Amino acid sequence: MQSRSPASRTGRPRSAAADAAILAATRAALVELGWSKLTLGDVATRAGVAKTTLYRRWAGKNELVVDAVAELFDELELPDSGSLAADIEGVVLQFAALLARPEAKSGLMAVVAESTRDDALRERIRASIVDRQKRLVVEGRERAQGRGELPPETDPVGSGLTVDLIFDLVAGAVIHRTLVSGHLADEEWIRGFTRVLLLGLAGAAAESAEG
């Protein structure tokens, strides 16, 4: 049975302050205890709320951790550094630093692993983290088009597919580098990755123009 998101639950109006306290307490528990030892009871105690308050908002630990980690990803911002290359390097550096944080690292890896057996959880990760962060790709591409670094998009369908592909390339590379391979995504690696990505974008733009 699929679990409902917090927004779909009925009952008393939600408190934004309580939600913020619960999500902050969840991240603190992830740092101190790790995902495996984190319990809703511990989070409730840290947040100063009743355990039933959590259950009115989240179906279980997995959903709670997704939302707690999603707040961290919402902190990512695309810098306006004057060029597409510099903008990419700036946001990738932020992304790598975020993944180095223990609450992001343990929380993300745990819920991704759990989602392999839970379609509803996978959809929650997609909606709460992946789809929300595609805004960075859209913003970066529009800014680069305004500077004349990339040609304007003429195909709405193809534009959406390009956003998905760019996001997958960036997120996949950084997550693999930092969380799977266990290497640093330092400034040298980020510069090299950006060069490769830009070569691909330039080639795709040229191919589109020829077509």
N, C-alpha and C positions, 0 to 999 in steps of 0.2 A: 504494500500500500504506500502510495506516495505521500510524503510529508508536506504540510502546508507551510508557506513562508510566513514570517511574522506578520506581514501586512494583511494576510488573508484571515487572520484569527479574529473572532468576535469577542465582545465583552467590554470591559471598561476601557476608556481612552488610554493610549499608551503615553508614557512619560518619556520625553526626549532625554531628560537628565538621567532617568533610570537606565535607559538604553545605553547611554554613553558610559555610565559607571560600570555596567555589566560587561560591555565590550572591552573597556580598559582593564577590568579585573581579569577577563579571559586572557588578554595578552600578558598580564603580569604572571598569571598562573602558568602559561606556556613557558615563560622564561625560567621560572623557579622549579616547575615540576615536569615540564615536557608534556607532550600530548597524551601519552599512555597513562599518566597518573592524574591528569586533570579530571575533576569531577564537577558536575553542576552544583553540588553542595558547597565545594570549596569556592567556586566562583561567586555563588550567592553570598557567602560569608564575607568575602573580600569586597563585594559591591555594596554590602549593607542592605540587601533585599531578601525577601522570602524566596525559598526555592521554587515555590509555586509561581512566582513572578516570572522566573526563567521559562518554565514550562508553558506559560500563557503566550510567550513570545517565540520560543524556539522548540522544535520537536525533539531535539537531542543535542548531544555534544558536537557532532559533526557540523550541523547547521550553524550552531553558535560560533564555532571556530572559523567557519567560512566568512561569516559576517565580520568577525573581529579582524581577520586578515585583510578583508576587502577594504576596511577603513584605512589601513596602511597604504594600500595601493592607490587609494583616492588622493593621497598626499603627493603623488608624482605630478610634476609639472614640466611642460616642455619649455625650456629656456629660449628666449629670443636672442640668439647669439650672433646674428648677422649672416649666417650661412646655413644651408641644410646640413652640411657635415658637422658643424659645431653644435647645432641643435640636437642632432642624433647623438653625438658624443656626450652631451650634457645629460640627456634623459637616460641613456644607457648607464651612465655612471651612477645616477640616482637609483636606478632599478637594481643594479648590482649591490649597492650599499644597502638597499632595503632587504634584499635576499640574504644578506650577511647577518641581519638581525635575528637572534634566536627565536623570537616569537613568530616571525614570518617564515623562517626556514622550517622549523618543526611543525608549525600549523599547516603550511601549504603542502609539504610532503605527505603529511598524515592524511589530510582530506582527499588529496589526489589519489592516494593508494586506496582509501575507503571507497572512492567513487567508482572504482573499477567493478564493484559489485552492487552499485546503487545508482540507477539511472537518474533518480530525482536529485541526488546529491551532485552528480555530474552537471546537471542542468543548472543547479544553484551556483556552482562554481563558474559556469559559463556566463550566467546572467550577472552575478555579483562582482566578478573580477574581470574576466576576459572581455566581455562585451563593453563594459564601462570603460576599460582602458584603451579601447580602440579609438577613443576620442583623441588620443595623443597622435596617432597616425594621421587621422583626418586633419587635425590642426597643423601638423608639421607639413603635410603635403600642400594644404591651401596656402600656407605661408611661403613655401618654396615656389609655388606657382605664381604668387604675387611678386616675388623677386625675379621671376623669369628663369629660375633654376630648373623647373620642370614644366612641361607643356600642360595646358588645361585639359581636364577630363571631358571627353565628349560622349562616352558610353556609360550611362548610369549603372547598368548591370556589371560591366567590366570594372567600373570604379569600386563597387562594393567588394568584388573578388580581389582586387588589388590591395585594398585595405586589410582584408583578412590575411592575405599572403604575406604582406609586409609585417603585420603584427606577429604572425606565426614564426617568421624568420627571426625577428628580434627577440621575442620572448623565448622561443625554443633554444636559440643559441646561448642566451645569457643564463637561462635555467640549467641547461646542460653543463655549461662551463662551471658554474658556481655550486650547484647542488648535486649534480651527477658525477662530474669529473673531480670536483673538489679543488679546482684551481681558482686563482684570483682573476677576476675580471678587472685588471688594472688599466691605467690609462693607455699603456702601449697596446694591450690586447684590444681595447675599445677602439683605438685609432685604426688598427688593422681591420677589425670587423667592419667599421664604418666605410672604409675604402672598398671593401668587397661588396657591401650592400649598395653603395652608390654606383659602382660599376654595373651591378645588376639592374638598378633603376634606370640608369642611362640607356642601357641596352634595350630594356622593355619599352622606354619612351620612344626610342628610335624605331623599333619594330612596329609600334603602334602607329607612328606617323607615316611609315611606308605603307602600312596596310590601308 
